[in-house]
Amino acid sequence: MASYVIAQQFEPLKAKVTVQVFDEAGKPFPNADVQIGFDDPKTRLAVYSKGKTDMHGLFTAEGVCDGMMGGSIKKDGYYDSGFPFKITGEKDGKWLPWNPICKTTLRPIGKPVALYAKTVHLEIPELDKPCGFDLVTSDWVAPYGKGKEQDLIFKLIQDYHGIQNYDLRGELTFNNPLDGVQESSIPDIGKYSEFKWERQAPENGYNQKQELRNAWFPDGSGKKPIQSFKTQDIVINWDGYFFRVRTMEQDGKIVSAHYGKILGGVMVYPGRKTGKPKIDFTYYFNPTSNDRNLEWDTKKNLFSGLNNDETPHPSWWP
């Protein structure tokens, strides 16, 4: 994974940056492999500065670039990481800030597991009626599809008068009283790592209902549409949701449950031609009962035969 920054202008100026690498416990990480590239203003090719972090987890690189530079940190047994850096201006032939200390974390590869991982693009089968979706078959349940378990239940209604005059609203609910969803933000240690989220889904804190909405009103203000349940922006917004489904209890205790997560969120769009709204989301589902581990082994997707549009990109590791 690499970090890239672009300046507002494209003049050949000097740039200098220091990367400081830590482990998950917050201790400096020595001997990590660092590579920082400076885009050559003449050839438009990156000139790389390579080396290892010292005992304090530090590595410094300097070069001339046209305003674009990037870098990555690697170590066997760890997820690749980038680092934060934003050019704020230039002075005396140098990009600013000059030699900032950019901190990042290398996260160890734990115990990745096989998951059902898929990006789905669905059309709601029927308006104003609960429509169940099976996470294993990735299909609507009867009478709309071949699914068997109502893991996620969508209900949507829409008032559509044009591409800038509509109100699509509804909700996501669940089949069992202890099923549910909860919002999650990525921890600071995951912001620049290929592996971003917590490794395990939470045990508690799930909500039975989540609002879904996408609306645009013709008030002449030019405002963006009203949207709920996050936005599925894999570049900017890595937040998302954990969920628990197929939950069974006995004597007041959960004896069986299945866990998963949704990257970004659920997007709903008005159906302009068919009148039936569309739903998009990317999910990861652990089929093993009571296993809250959601560290995905990207080489072991339990779905097969997915097309490119349905396949979560390996660098979207949640």
VOGU-26275 format. One record per residue: residue number from 1; x, y, z of N, C-alpha, C, CB in turn; residue in three letters. Coordinates in steps of 0.1 Angstrom, whole numbers. Glycine has a CB too. Example, Ala and Ser with C-alpha at 12.3 -4.5 7.8 and 13.67 -1.06 7.14 Angstrom:
2
 seq   n_u   n_v   n_w  ca_u  ca_v  ca_w   c_u   c_v   c_w  cb_u  cb_v  cb_w type
   1   132   -57    78   123   -45    78   132   -33    78   113   -45    90  ALA
   2   128   -22    71   137   -11    71   129     0    79   141    -6    57  SER
END
This chain:
318
 seq   n_u   n_v   n_w  ca_u  ca_v  ca_w   c_u   c_v   c_w  cb_u  cb_v  cb_w type
   1     9   -12     0     0     0     0     9    12     0   -10     0    12  MET
   2     6    22    -8    14    34    -9     5    46    -6    20    35   -22  ALA
   3    12    57    -1     5    70     1    10    79   -10     8    75    15  SER
   4     1    87   -15     5    97   -26     0   111   -22    -1    92   -39  TYR
   5     8   121   -25     3   135   -23     6   142   -36    10   141   -11  VAL
   6    -2   152   -39    -1   160   -51    -2   175   -47   -12   157   -62  ILE
   7     8   183   -52     7   197   -49    -1   204   -60    22   203   -50  ALA
   8    -4   217   -57   -12   224   -66    -5   229   -79   -17   237   -59  GLN
   9     8   229   -78    16   233   -90    26   222   -93    22   247   -88  GLN
  10    32   223  -105    41   212  -109    55   218  -113    34   205  -121  PHE
  11    61   223  -103    75   228  -105    85   219   -98    77   243  -100  GLU
  12    97   217  -104   106   208   -97   112   215   -85   118   204  -107  PRO
  13   108   210   -73   112   215   -60   118   204   -52   101   223   -53  LEU
  14   126   207   -42   131   197   -32   120   193   -23   143   203   -25  LYS
  15   120   181   -18   111   176    -8   118   167     1    99   168   -15  ALA
  16   114   168    14   121   159    24   110   155    34   133   167    31  LYS
  17   111   142    38   101   137    47   107   126    55    89   131    39  VAL
  18   103   125    68   107   115    77    95   106    81   114   121    90  THR
  19    96    93    79    86    84    83    90    78    96    83    73    72  VAL
  20    80    77   106    83    70   118    73    59   119    82    80   130  GLN
  21    77    47   121    69    35   121    68    29   135    75    24   111  VAL
  22    56    25   139    53    19   152    46     6   150    44    29   160  PHE
  23    47    -2   161    39   -14   161    25   -11   167    46   -26   168  ASP
  24    17   -21   168     3   -19   174     3   -15   188    -5   -31   172  GLU
  25    14   -18   195    15   -14   210    21     0   211    24   -24   217  ALA
  26    24     6   200    29    20   200    44    21   202    22    27   211  GLY
  27    51    10   201    66    11   202    72    12   188    71    -3   209  LYS
  28    83    20   188    90    22   175    94     8   169   103    30   177  PRO
  29    93     8   155    94    -4   148   107    -3   140    82    -7   138  PHE
  30   118   -10   144   131   -10   137   131   -20   125   143   -12   146  PRO
  31   140   -17   115   142   -27   104   130   -29    95   147   -40   110  ASN
  32   121   -20    95   110   -20    85   115   -15    72    98   -12    90  ALA
  33   111   -21    61   115   -17    47   107    -5    42   114   -29    37  ASP
  34   113     6    40   106    18    36   111    22    22   109    30    45  VAL
  35   101    26    14   104    30     0    96    43    -3   100    19   -11  GLN
  36   103    54    -6    96    66    -9   101    71   -23   100    77     2  ILE
  37    91    74   -31    93    77   -45    90    92   -47    85    69   -54  GLY
  38    99    99   -54    97   113   -58    96   113   -74   109   122   -53  PHE
  39    85   118   -79    83   119   -93    93   128  -100    68   123   -96  ASP
  40   101   123  -108   111   131  -115   104   141  -125   121   122  -123  ASP
  41   107   154  -124   100   164  -132   103   163  -147   102   178  -127  PRO
  42   114   156  -150   118   155  -164   113   143  -171   134   155  -165  LYS
  43   114   131  -164   110   119  -170    96   114  -166   120   108  -166  THR
  44    91   121  -156    78   117  -150    78   103  -144    67   118  -161  ARG
  45    90    98  -141    91    85  -135    95    87  -121   101    76  -143  LEU
  46    92    78  -112    95    80   -98   110    76   -95    86    71   -89  ALA
  47   117    84   -87   130    81   -83   129    77   -68   140    93   -85  VAL
  48   133    64   -65   130    59   -52   142    60   -42   126    44   -53  TYR
  49   138    63   -30   148    63   -19   143    51   -10   148    76   -11  SER
  50   152    41    -8   149    29    -1   158    27    11   150    17   -10  LYS
  51   153    21    21   161    19    33   153    12    44   168    31    38  GLY
  52   159    11    56   152     5    67   151    15    79   160    -7    72  LYS
  53   141    14    87   139    22    98   150    19   109   125    21   105  THR
  54   154    30   116   164    28   126   158    23   139   172    41   129  ASP
  55   166    23   150   161    17   163   149    26   168   172    17   173  MET
  56   147    38   163   136    46   167   124    46   157   141    61   169  HIS
  57   125    37   148   115    35   138   115    46   127   102    35   144  GLY
  58   126    53   126   127    65   117   134    62   104   134    76   124  LEU
  59   129    68    93   136    67    80   134    81    73   131    55    71  PHE
  60   144    87    68   143   100    62   147    99    47   152   110    69  THR
  61   140   106    38   143   106    24   142   120    19   133    96    16  ALA
  62   150   123     9   150   136     3   151   135   -12   161   145     9  GLU
  63   144   143   -20   145   142   -34   139   154   -41   138   130   -39  GLY
  64   139   155   -54   133   165   -62   121   160   -69   143   172   -72  VAL
  65   110   167   -68    98   162   -74    89   173   -80    89   153   -64  CYS
  66    80   170   -88    71   180   -94    58   182   -86    67   175  -108  ASP
  67    58   178   -73    47   179   -65    40   166   -61    37   188   -71  GLY
  68    45   155   -67    39   142   -64    50   133   -58    33   136   -77  MET
  69    46   127   -47    55   117   -41    46   106   -34    65   124   -31  MET
  70    53    95   -31    45    84   -25    54    75   -18    37    76   -35  GLY
  71    49    66    -9    57    58    -2    50    46     4    64    65     9  GLY
  72    57    36     8    51    24    14    61    18    24    48    13     3  SER
  73    55    11    34    63     4    44    59   -10    45    61    11    59  ILE
  74    69   -19    44    67   -33    44    75   -41    54    70   -38    29  LYS
  75    71   -52    58    78   -62    66    71   -75    65    79   -57    81  LYS
  76    79   -86    64    74   -99    63    65  -102    76    85  -110    62  ASP
  77    53  -107    73    44  -110    85    35   -99    89    52  -115    96  GLY
  78    36   -88    81    28   -76    84    21   -71    72    37   -65    90  TYR
  79    10   -64    74     3   -58    63    11   -45    59   -12   -54    67  TYR
  80    11   -43    46    18   -31    41    11   -18    46    18   -31    25  ASP
  81    18    -8    47    13     5    52    17    17    44    16     7    67  SER
  82    10    27    44    14    40    38    16    50    50     3    46    29  GLY
  83    16    62    47    19    72    57    12    85    53    34    75    60  PHE
  84     8    94    63     1   106    60    11   117    57    -8   110    72  PRO
  85     8   125    46    16   136    43     8   145    33    30   132    37  PHE
  86     7   158    37     0   167    28     9   180    26   -13   171    35  LYS
  87    11   182    13    18   194     9    10   207    11    23   193    -6  ILE
  88    15   217    18     8   229    21    12   241    13     9   232    36  THR
  89    24   240     6    29   251    -1    43   249    -5    27   264     6  GLY
  90    50   260    -9    64   260   -12    71   273    -8    66   257   -27  GLU
  91    84   272    -5    92   284    -2   106   281    -4    89   287    13  LYS
  92   113   290   -10   128   289   -13   131   276   -20   135   290     0  ASP
  93   123   273   -30   126   261   -38   124   248   -31   141   261   -42  GLY
  94   116   248   -20   113   236   -13    98   234   -11   120   236     1  LYS
  95    93   222   -11    79   219    -8    78   220     7    75   205   -14  TRP
  96    67   225    12    64   226    26    52   217    29    61   241    30  LEU
  97    52   211    41    62   212    52    75   205    48    57   207    65  PRO
  98    86   211    53    99   205    50   103   195    62   110   216    49  TRP
  99   105   183    58   109   172    67   100   170    79   123   174    71  ASN
 100    87   169    76    78   165    87    80   151    91    63   168    83  PRO
 101    76   148   104    77   134   108    63   128   107    81   133   124  ILE
 102    62   119    97    49   112    94    48    99   101    47   111    78  CYS
 103    38    97   110    37    85   118    28    75   112    33    89   132  LYS
 104    31    63   113    23    52   108    25    39   116    25    49    93  THR
 105    16    29   114    17    17   121    17     5   112     4    16   131  THR
 106    26    -5   115    26   -17   108    18   -27   117    41   -23   106  LEU
 107     8   -33   111    -1   -42   118     3   -57   114   -16   -39   114  ARG
 108     4   -65   124     8   -79   121    -3   -87   114    12   -87   133  PRO
 109     0   -96   105   -10  -105   100   -14  -115   110    -5  -112    87  ILE
 110   -26  -115   114   -30  -124   125   -34  -138   120   -42  -118   132  GLY
 111   -47  -141   120   -53  -154   116   -64  -151   105   -58  -162   128  LYS
 112   -60  -148    93   -70  -145    83   -78  -158    80   -63  -140    70  PRO
 113   -91  -156    77  -100  -167    75  -107  -165    62  -110  -169    87  VAL
 114  -113  -176    57  -121  -175    45  -134  -169    48  -123  -189    38  ALA
 115  -139  -160    40  -151  -153    42  -159  -152    28  -149  -138    47  LEU
 116  -172  -151    30  -180  -147    18  -178  -132    16  -196  -151    20  TYR
 117  -172  -128     5  -169  -114     3  -175  -110   -11  -154  -111     4  ALA
 118  -183  -100   -11  -189   -96   -24  -195   -82   -24  -201  -106   -27  LYS
 119  -194   -76   -36  -201   -63   -38  -214   -66   -46  -192   -53   -46  THR
 120  -225   -62   -40  -238   -65   -47  -244   -53   -52  -247   -73   -37  VAL
 121  -251   -54   -63  -259   -44   -70  -272   -50   -72  -252   -39   -83  HIS
 122  -282   -46   -64  -295   -52   -64  -306   -42   -68  -298   -58   -50  LEU
 123  -317   -48   -73  -329   -40   -75  -339   -46   -65  -334   -41   -90  GLU
 124  -345   -37   -57  -355   -42   -47  -366   -49   -55  -360   -30   -38  ILE
 125  -370   -61   -51  -380   -68   -58  -394   -62   -58  -382   -82   -53  PRO
 126  -397   -55   -46  -411   -50   -45  -410   -38   -35  -421   -61   -40  GLU
 127  -418   -28   -38  -418   -16   -30  -427   -18   -18  -422    -4   -38  LEU
 128  -423   -11    -7  -432   -10     5  -435   -24    11  -444    -3     2  ASP
 129  -426   -34     9  -427   -47    14  -414   -52    19  -434   -57     4  LYS
 130  -413   -59    30  -400   -64    35  -394   -75    25  -401   -70    49  PRO
 131  -382   -73    21  -376   -82    11  -363   -87    18  -372   -75    -2  CYS
 132  -363  -100    21  -352  -107    28  -340  -110    18  -356  -119    35  GLY
 133  -328  -109    23  -316  -112    15  -307  -122    23  -308   -98    12  PHE
 134  -303  -132    16  -295  -143    21  -280  -140    18  -299  -157    15  ASP
 135  -272  -139    28  -258  -135    26  -249  -146    21  -252  -131    40  LEU
 136  -253  -159    22  -246  -170    17  -249  -173     2  -249  -183    25  VAL
 137  -262  -172    -1  -265  -174   -15  -264  -161   -23  -280  -179   -17  THR
 138  -263  -150   -16  -263  -136   -22  -275  -134   -31  -250  -134   -29  SER
 139  -287  -137   -26  -299  -136   -34  -310  -133   -24  -301  -149   -42  ASP
 140  -321  -128   -30  -333  -125   -23  -339  -139   -19  -343  -117   -31  TRP
 141  -347  -139    -8  -354  -151    -4  -367  -152   -12  -356  -151    11  VAL
 142  -373  -164   -11  -386  -166   -18  -396  -156   -13  -391  -180   -16  ALA
 143  -405  -151   -22  -407  -156   -36  -399  -148   -46  -421  -154   -39  PRO
 144  -388  -141   -42  -381  -132   -51  -368  -139   -56  -378  -119   -45  TYR
 145  -363  -149   -49  -350  -155   -53  -348  -168   -47  -339  -146   -50  GLY
 146  -336  -173   -47  -333  -187   -42  -327  -186   -28  -323  -193   -51  LYS
 147  -327  -175   -21  -322  -174    -8  -331  -182     2  -320  -160    -3  GLY
 148  -324  -186    13  -332  -194    23  -333  -187    37  -325  -207    25  LYS
 149  -322  -179    40  -322  -172    53  -324  -157    51  -309  -175    60  GLU
 150  -333  -151    59  -335  -136    58  -325  -129    67  -350  -133    62  GLN
 151  -313  -129    62  -302  -122    71  -304  -107    71  -288  -126    65  ASP
 152  -306  -101    60  -309   -87    60  -323   -84    53  -298   -79    51  LEU
 153  -330   -76    59  -344   -73    54  -345   -58    50  -355   -77    64  ILE
 154  -347   -56    37  -348   -42    32  -363   -39    29  -340   -41    20  PHE
 155  -367   -27    33  -380   -22    29  -379    -8    24  -390   -23    41  LYS
 156  -383    -5    12  -381     8     6  -394    13     0  -370     8    -4  LEU
 157  -395    26     0  -406    33    -8  -400    45   -14  -418    37     2  ILE
 158  -405    49   -26  -399    60   -32  -410    69   -38  -390    56   -43  GLN
 159  -407    82   -38  -415    93   -45  -406    99   -55  -421   103   -34  ASP
 160  -408    95   -67  -398    99   -78  -405   108   -88  -392    87   -85  TYR
 161  -399   120   -91  -404   129  -101  -394   134  -110  -411   141   -94  HIS
 162  -381   129  -109  -370   133  -117  -357   131  -110  -372   147  -122  GLY
 163  -346   132  -118  -333   129  -112  -329   139  -101  -322   129  -123  ILE
 164  -335   151  -100  -333   160   -89  -346   164   -82  -326   173   -95  GLN
 165  -355   154   -81  -367   156   -74  -372   142   -70  -377   164   -83  ASN
 166  -367   137   -59  -371   124   -54  -369   122   -39  -364   113   -62  TYR
 167  -376   113   -34  -374   110   -20  -375    94   -18  -384   117   -10  ASP
 168  -363    88   -16  -363    74   -14  -360    71     0  -352    67   -24  LEU
 169  -368    64     7  -366    61    21  -371    47    25  -374    72    29  ARG
 170  -365    42    36  -368    29    40  -359    25    52  -366    19    29  GLY
 171  -358    12    54  -350     7    65  -344    -6    63  -359     7    78  GLU
 172  -334    -9    70  -328   -22    71  -331   -28    85  -312   -22    69  LEU
 173  -337   -40    85  -341   -46    98  -336   -61    97  -356   -46   100  THR
 174  -339   -68   108  -333   -82   109  -344   -92   114  -322   -82   119  PHE
 175  -341  -104   112  -351  -115   114  -352  -119   128  -347  -127   106  ASN
 176  -341  -119   136  -341  -123   150  -340  -111   159  -330  -134   152  ASN
 177  -345  -112   171  -345  -101   181  -331   -97   185  -352  -105   193  PRO
 178  -321  -106   184  -307  -103   188  -298  -100   176  -301  -114   196  LEU
 179  -304  -101   164  -296   -97   152  -295   -82   152  -303  -102   139  ASP
 180  -286   -76   144  -285   -62   143  -272   -57   136  -287   -56   156  GLY
 181  -271   -44   137  -260   -37   130  -255   -26   139  -264   -31   116  VAL
 182  -242   -23   138  -236   -12   146  -225    -5   138  -231   -16   159  GLN
 183  -225     8   139  -216    16   131  -202    14   137  -220    31   131  GLU
 184  -192    15   129  -178    14   133  -169    23   125  -173    -1   132  SER
 185  -160    29   132  -150    37   126  -136    30   127  -149    51   132  SER
 186  -128    31   117  -115    24   118  -107    30   129  -108    25   104  ILE
 187   -99    21   136   -90    27   146   -79    34   140   -85    15   155  PRO
 188   -72    43   148   -61    51   142   -50    42   137   -56    60   153  ASP
 189   -48    31   143   -37    22   138   -40    16   124   -34    11   148  ILE
 190   -52    17   120   -56    11   107   -57    21    96   -68     3   108  GLY
 191   -56    34    98   -59    44    88   -50    43    76   -57    58    94  LYS
 192   -37    39    77   -29    39    66   -24    25    63   -16    48    68  TYR
 193   -30    15    69   -27     1    67   -36    -5    57   -27    -7    80  SER
 194   -31   -16    50   -40   -24    42   -51   -31    49   -31   -34    34  GLU
 195   -48   -34    62   -58   -40    71   -63   -29    80   -53   -52    78  PHE
 196   -75   -25    79   -80   -13    85   -88   -14    98   -87    -5    76  LYS
 197   -97   -24    98  -107   -25   109  -101   -33   120  -120   -30   104  TRP
 198  -110   -34   131  -107   -43   142  -108   -58   136  -117   -42   154  GLU
 199  -100   -67   142  -100   -80   137  -113   -88   140   -88   -88   143  ARG
 200  -119   -85   151  -131   -92   155  -144   -83   156  -129   -99   168  GLN
 201  -155   -88   153  -168   -81   154  -171   -80   169  -179   -88   147  ALA
 202  -177   -69   174  -180   -67   188  -190   -78   192  -186   -53   190  PRO
 203  -190   -81   205  -200   -91   210  -214   -85   212  -195   -96   224  GLU
 204  -214   -72   216  -227   -66   219  -228   -52   212  -229   -64   234  ASN
 205  -240   -46   214  -242   -32   209  -248   -32   195  -229   -25   208  GLY
 206  -256   -42   191  -262   -42   178  -276   -36   179  -262   -57   172  TYR
 207  -279   -29   168  -292   -22   167  -301   -30   157  -291    -8   163  ASN
 208  -314   -31   160  -323   -39   152  -327   -32   139  -335   -43   160  GLN
 209  -326   -19   139  -331   -11   127  -321    -1   123  -345    -5   131  LYS
 210  -320     2   110  -311    12   105  -319    19    93  -298     7   100  GLN
 211  -319    33    94  -326    40    84  -318    40    71  -327    55    88  GLU
 212  -325    40    60  -320    41    46  -327    52    39  -321    27    38  LEU
 213  -319    62    34  -326    73    27  -316    79    17  -330    83    37  ARG
 214  -323    84     6  -316    91    -4  -326   101   -11  -309    82   -15  ASN
 215  -325   114    -9  -335   123   -13  -328   135   -19  -344   127    -2  ALA
 216  -335   141   -29  -331   153   -35  -343   161   -38  -322   151   -49  TRP
 217  -343   174   -33  -355   182   -34  -352   194   -43  -360   187   -20  PHE
 218  -361   197   -52  -359   208   -62  -361   222   -55  -368   207   -74  PRO
 219  -353   226   -46  -354   239   -39  -345   250   -45  -352   237   -24  ASP
 220  -338   246   -55  -329   256   -62  -316   259   -54  -337   268   -64  GLY
 221  -314   252   -44  -302   255   -35  -289   248   -41  -304   251   -21  SER
 222  -291   238   -49  -279   231   -54  -273   222   -44  -270   241   -60  GLY
 223  -279   219   -33  -273   211   -22  -272   197   -27  -281   212    -9  LYS
 224  -263   189   -20  -262   175   -23  -275   168   -18  -249   169   -17  LYS
 225  -277   156   -23  -289   148   -18  -287   144    -3  -290   135   -26  PRO
 226  -298   143     3  -298   137    17  -295   122    16  -312   140    24  ILE
 227  -285   118    24  -282   104    24  -280    99    38  -270   101    15  GLN
 228  -283    86    40  -281    80    53  -273    68    52  -295    78    60  SER
 229  -270    62    63  -263    49    64  -249    50    57  -271    38    58  PHE
 230  -242    61    60  -229    63    54  -229    64    39  -219    51    58  LYS
 231  -217    65    33  -215    65    19  -205    55    15  -212    79    14  THR
 232  -207    48     4  -197    38     0  -186    44    -8  -205    27    -8  GLN
 233  -177    51    -2  -166    57    -8  -153    51    -3  -165    73    -6  ASP
 234  -148    42   -11  -137    33    -7  -124    41    -6  -135    21   -16  ILE
 235  -123    53   -12  -111    60   -12  -111    69     1  -110    69   -24  VAL
 236  -122    76     4  -122    86    14  -127    80    27  -130    98    10  ILE
 237  -137    73    27  -144    68    39  -143    53    40  -159    72    38  ASN
 238  -135    50    50  -132    35    53  -141    30    64  -118    33    56  TRP
 239  -149    39    70  -158    35    81  -169    25    75  -165    47    87  ASP
 240  -176    19    84  -186     9    80  -194     4    91  -179    -2    72  GLY
 241  -199    -8    90  -208   -14   100  -204   -29   102  -222   -13    95  TYR
 242  -205   -33   115  -205   -47   118  -219   -51   119  -197   -50   131  PHE
 243  -222   -64   116  -235   -69   118  -235   -83   124  -243   -69   105  PHE
 244  -246   -87   130  -248  -100   136  -261  -106   131  -247  -100   152  ARG
 245  -261  -118   126  -273  -124   121  -274  -139   125  -274  -123   105  VAL
 246  -286  -145   123  -288  -159   126  -286  -162   141  -279  -168   117  ARG
 247  -289  -152   149  -286  -153   163  -297  -162   171  -286  -139   170  THR
 248  -292  -171   178  -300  -180   186  -296  -179   201  -300  -195   181  MET
 249  -306  -179   210  -303  -178   224  -310  -190   232  -307  -165   230  GLU
 250  -304  -193   243  -310  -203   252  -307  -199   266  -303  -217   249  GLN
 251  -318  -198   274  -317  -194   288  -310  -180   289  -308  -204   296  ASP
 252  -314  -171   280  -309  -158   281  -295  -156   276  -310  -153   294  GLY
 253  -289  -166   270  -275  -165   265  -275  -168   250  -265  -174   273  LYS
 254  -266  -161   243  -265  -164   229  -257  -177   227  -257  -153   221  ILE
 255  -262  -187   220  -256  -200   218  -251  -201   204  -265  -211   221  VAL
 256  -256  -193   195  -251  -193   181  -254  -180   174  -258  -205   173  SER
 257  -244  -175   167  -246  -163   159  -235  -162   148  -244  -150   169  ALA
 258  -238  -155   138  -229  -153   127  -226  -138   125  -234  -159   114  HIS
 259  -213  -135   122  -209  -121   122  -203  -117   108  -198  -119   132  TYR
 260  -204  -104   105  -199   -99    93  -197   -84    93  -208  -102    81  GLY
 261  -193   -78    82  -192   -63    82  -195   -58    68  -177   -59    86  LYS
 262  -199   -46    68  -202   -39    55  -192   -27    53  -217   -34    55  ILE
 263  -185   -27    42  -175   -17    40  -182    -4    35  -165   -22    29  LEU
 264  -180     7    42  -185    20    37  -200    21    41  -184    21    22  GLY
 265  -209    14    35  -223    15    39  -232     9    28  -226    30    41  GLY
 266  -245    11    30  -254     7    20  -259    19    12  -266    -1    27  VAL
 267  -258    19    -1  -263    30    -9  -276    26   -16  -252    34   -20  MET
 268  -285    35   -15  -298    33   -22  -300    43   -33  -310    32   -12  VAL
 269  -305    39   -44  -307    48   -56  -321    47   -61  -296    45   -67  TYR
 270  -327    57   -66  -340    56   -71  -341    49   -84  -346    70   -73  PRO
 271  -351    41   -86  -353    34   -99  -360    43  -109  -360    21   -97  GLY
 272  -352    48  -118  -358    58  -128  -366    51  -139  -347    66  -134  ARG
 273  -361    40  -144  -368    33  -155  -378    23  -150  -358    26  -164  LYS
 274  -374    14  -140  -383     4  -136  -392     8  -124  -375    -8  -132  THR
 275  -388    19  -118  -396    23  -106  -392    16   -94  -411    21  -109  GLY
 276  -382     6   -95  -378    -1   -83  -364     4   -79  -377   -16   -86  LYS
 277  -362     8   -67  -349    13   -62  -338     3   -63  -350    19   -48  PRO
 278  -325     8   -64  -314    -1   -64  -306     0   -51  -305     2   -76  LYS
 279  -299   -11   -47  -292   -11   -35  -278   -16   -38  -298   -21   -24  ILE
 280  -267    -9   -33  -253   -13   -35  -247   -14   -21  -246    -3   -44  ASP
 281  -239   -25   -19  -231   -26    -7  -221   -37    -9  -239   -28     6  PHE
 282  -210   -36    -1  -199   -46    -1  -199   -52    13  -185   -40    -5  THR
 283  -200   -66    13  -201   -72    26  -191   -84    27  -215   -77    29  TYR
 284  -187   -87    40  -178   -98    43  -185  -106    54  -164   -93    48  TYR
 285  -187  -119    52  -195  -127    61  -188  -140    65  -209  -130    55  PHE
 286  -187  -142    78  -180  -154    83  -191  -165    85  -173  -151    97  ASN
 287  -190  -176    78  -200  -187    79  -199  -196    91  -200  -195    67  PRO
 288  -189  -194    99  -187  -202   111  -194  -196   123  -172  -204   114  THR
 289  -202  -204   129  -210  -199   140  -201  -196   152  -220  -210   144  SER
 290  -205  -184   158  -198  -179   170  -183  -175   167  -198  -189   181  ASN
 291  -179  -174   155  -166  -170   152  -166  -155   148  -159  -178   140  ASP
 292  -161  -146   156  -162  -132   154  -150  -127   145  -163  -124   167  ARG
 293  -141  -136   141  -130  -132   134  -134  -127   120  -120  -144   133  ASN
 294  -130  -115   116  -134  -109   103  -121  -104    96  -144   -98   104  LEU
 295  -110  -110    99   -97  -107    92   -97  -116    80   -84  -109   101  GLU
 296  -100  -110    68  -102  -118    56   -89  -123    50  -110  -110    46  TRP
 297   -89  -136    46   -78  -141    38   -83  -138    23   -76  -156    40  ASP
 298   -77  -129    17   -81  -124     4   -80  -135    -7   -74  -112    -1  THR
 299   -72  -146    -4   -71  -157   -14   -81  -167   -12   -57  -163   -12  LYS
 300   -90  -165    -2  -100  -175     1  -114  -168     2   -97  -182    14  LYS
 301  -119  -165    -9  -133  -160   -10  -142  -171   -12  -134  -149   -22  ASN
 302  -152  -173    -4  -161  -184    -5  -170  -183   -16  -168  -186     8  LEU
 303  -171  -171   -22  -178  -170   -35  -169  -173   -46  -185  -156   -36  PHE
 304  -174  -180   -57  -166  -182   -68  -173  -177   -81  -163  -198   -70  SER
 305  -166  -175   -91  -172  -170  -104  -177  -156  -104  -183  -179  -107  GLY
 306  -172  -148   -95  -177  -134   -94  -170  -126  -106  -173  -127   -81  LEU
 307  -178  -117  -111  -172  -108  -122  -165   -97  -115  -183  -103  -131  ASN
 308  -158   -89  -122  -150   -78  -117  -158   -68  -108  -142   -71  -128  ASN
 309  -170   -66  -113  -178   -56  -106  -183   -61   -92  -190   -52  -114  ASP
 310  -183   -74   -91  -188   -80   -78  -177   -84   -69  -196   -93   -81  GLU
 311  -164   -83   -73  -153   -88   -65  -147   -76   -57  -143   -94   -74  THR
 312  -147   -77   -44  -140   -67   -36  -125   -67   -39  -142   -69   -21  PRO
 313  -120   -55   -42  -106   -54   -45   -97   -58   -34  -102   -40   -50  HIS
 314   -86   -66   -36   -77   -70   -25   -72   -58   -17   -65   -77   -31  PRO
 315   -70   -46   -23   -65   -35   -15   -76   -28    -6   -58   -25   -24  SER
 316   -88   -33    -7   -99   -28     1  -100   -36    14  -112   -28    -6  TRP
 317   -89   -42    18   -90   -50    30   -96   -43    42   -76   -55    34  TRP
 318  -107   -48    47  -114   -41    57  -109   -45    71  -129   -44    56  PRO
END
